[in-house]
Every structure is written in C-alpha cells, then in structure tokens.
Amino acid sequence: MVRIAHFDTIGDMLDQTPELSTFNQLVRRSGVIVDLDGEGPFTVFAPTNEAFDKLPPNALGNIVKVPADLERFVRHHVAPGSFDRERIIASDVVPTVLGVGLEVIDAEPGPYVGGARVVDADIGTGNGVVHTVDDVIGPE
C-alpha cells in the first residue's frame, strides 16, 4: 500500500528530499522534470546520494556531458504507471519509459529492481510513487 505524502508531484518530492539531491539535479538538468511534474502516473526508482558515491570516478561526468545520454540515464529510472511495492514483487520485470524492462528479484532485504535494492518503498505523490534505491540503475 502506497503511503500518501504531502507532495503534489514527484518533482516536489525530489526537491524536498535532501538524500536525493544528486538525482534531483540530474532530473532537472535532463529536462525529464517536465514529465515528472506532469499528470502521470509514474513510478521513479530514485538513487540516493550514497548510490551515486559508489560510481567510478568520472562515470557521472561522462553521462552529463552528452544531453541525450543524460536524458536516457534518467528515463531508465522511470516506469510508466504506478508500481507500489506489492505490484513490483508480483512482477518479473518493470518496464521503463524507454521501453526497457528492469528485472525484479524478490529477495530480502529487497526487492531488487534492475539490480538496485529498494530502500524506502511507496512514497506517494499526487502523480505517482517513488522508491529510493541503493544503486544507480544504468541503461544497458
């Protein structure tokens, strides 16, 4: 069950959550914020700042240099529709807005989506749901 928060949109939630500040900056820089502030519903697997700290040196810089790569990277963390924790667990794959599926593994202390562990699930907003994850989900 999605816990309803006081956030009007996913963009508002990202703005007001300090531990997601890196992902929030990337969402805004990529232009994907236009969608995430829209009608939805969307599901976002938002990597924490600690997840970005795990990346090799220059990995993020290389993605940010090319606007199309940055947009693709961000969209790889977004699913069309609303996937709460229960729906994720019931799925073998969660689709992204890119049309790429993220494999789901229902294992403790997960679930895991695209190789990243869902840390905080079911943060409800007016236009979807956000799950924080402990790893960056990179496009294949």
LINQUISUL-V312772 format. One line per field, one symbol per residue. ss: DSSP state (A for helix, B for strand, O for the rest). A space follows every 50 residues. Layout:
ss: ???
This chain:
ss: OOBBBBBOOAAAAAAOOAAAAAAAAAAAAAOOAAAAOOOOOBBBBBBOAA AAAOOOOOAAAAAAAOAAAAAAAAAOOBBBOOOOAAAAAOOOBBBOOOOO BBBBBOOOOOOBBOOBBBBBBBBBBOOBBBBBBOOOOOOO
